[in-house]
Amino acid sequence: MSQHPDPVAVVQRQLDAYNARDIDALMATYAEDIEQFDFPNTPLAVGAAAVRARQSIRLREPDLYARLLGRTAMGNLVIDHEIVTRNFPEGIGTVELIAIYEVQGDRIKRAWFKFGEKRLGVGTEG
């Protein structure tokens, strides 16, 4: 096994854990000092405890699912383009997003999310 894990494999494990709604598996993909930002630099959560609290709420949504539309990797950066089905207060819908992950070793150290428009009444079709 390589001394340096593949950043794409780390991000894929994160996506799989998210879609399985497995908080422990999800947290195992993040560094203890993980930082998540609303792109470009608005903090969403800093540190594993804050990320766990934020994601625990999200993972309770019964229809939660992130569909990967495309992925680009260069060095330790992985960029995912996704459509995420969510249970919003107003009802089920989707939001398009771009996620940029900075991987260090076998963990995600930083993540930036650029959220698109929320669309209500749209499910996981297609």
C-alpha positions in Angstrom: 0.0 0.0 0.0 1.2 3.5 -0.8 2.5 5.7 2.0 0.3 8.5 0.7 -3.4 7.6 0.3 -5.1 8.6 -2.9 -7.0 11.9 -2.3 -9.8 10.7 -4.7 -10.2 7.5 -2.6 -10.5 9.6 0.6 -13.2 11.9 -0.9 -15.1 8.8 -2.3 -15.1 7.3 1.2 -16.5 10.6 2.5 -19.2 10.6 -0.2 -20.1 7.0 0.5 -20.4 7.6 4.2 -22.5 10.7 3.6 -24.9 8.8 1.4 -25.0 5.9 3.9 -25.8 8.5 6.6 -23.0 7.0 8.7 -21.7 9.7 11.0 -18.8 7.7 12.3 -17.6 6.6 8.9 -18.0 10.2 7.7 -16.0 11.7 10.6 -13.2 9.1 9.9 -12.6 10.9 6.6 -12.0 14.3 8.3 -8.9 15.7 10.1 -9.4 16.6 13.8 -8.9 20.3 12.8 -11.1 20.1 9.7 -12.4 23.4 8.4 -15.5 23.8 6.2 -16.3 27.0 4.4 -19.1 28.4 2.4 -17.1 29.4 -0.7 -14.9 31.4 -0.7 -14.1 32.0 3.0 -17.2 32.0 5.3 -16.7 29.5 8.0 -19.4 26.8 8.3 -17.7 24.6 10.9 -14.2 24.4 12.4 -12.9 21.3 14.2 -14.2 17.8 14.2 -16.8 18.4 17.0 -18.4 21.3 15.1 -18.5 19.3 11.8 -20.0 16.3 13.7 -22.7 18.5 15.2 -23.5 20.1 11.8 -23.5 16.8 9.8 -25.4 14.8 12.5 -28.4 17.1 11.8 -28.1 16.8 8.1 -27.8 13.0 8.1 -31.2 12.7 9.8 -32.9 13.8 6.6 -34.7 10.7 5.3 -34.2 11.6 1.6 -30.6 12.9 1.8 -28.5 11.8 -1.1 -25.6 13.4 -3.0 -25.4 12.4 -6.7 -21.9 12.9 -8.1 -22.1 14.6 -11.5 -18.4 15.0 -12.0 -15.0 14.9 -10.3 -11.7 16.5 -11.0 -8.5 15.9 -9.0 -5.1 17.6 -9.1 -2.5 16.8 -6.5 -4.2 16.9 -3.1 -7.3 18.8 -4.3 -10.5 17.0 -5.3 -13.4 18.9 -6.8 -16.8 17.3 -6.9 -19.9 18.6 -8.7 -23.0 17.2 -7.1 -26.8 17.4 -6.9 -27.9 16.9 -3.3 -31.5 15.8 -2.5 -32.5 17.4 0.8 -35.5 17.6 3.1 -35.8 21.4 3.5 -38.4 22.9 5.9 -40.4 23.8 2.8 -40.3 20.2 1.5 -38.1 17.8 -0.5 -35.9 19.4 -3.1 -32.4 19.6 -4.5 -29.4 21.9 -4.4 -26.5 21.8 -6.9 -23.1 22.3 -5.4 -19.4 22.3 -6.0 -17.3 20.9 -3.2 -13.5 21.5 -3.1 -11.7 19.1 -0.8 -8.1 19.6 0.4 -6.7 16.2 1.5 -3.7 15.7 3.7 -2.6 12.2 4.3 -5.8 10.0 4.6 -8.0 12.8 5.8 -9.9 15.9 4.5 -8.2 18.9 6.0 -10.4 21.7 4.4 -13.5 21.8 2.4 -15.2 24.7 0.5 -18.8 24.5 -0.7 -20.3 26.6 -3.5 -24.1 26.2 -3.3 -26.4 26.7 -6.2 -30.1 27.5 -6.2 -32.4 25.4 -4.0 -35.1 23.7 -6.1 -38.2 22.5 -4.3 -40.3 19.5 -5.4 -37.4 17.8 -7.2 -36.3 14.4 -6.1 -33.5 12.0 -6.9 -34.6 11.1 -10.4 -32.2 10.6 -13.3 
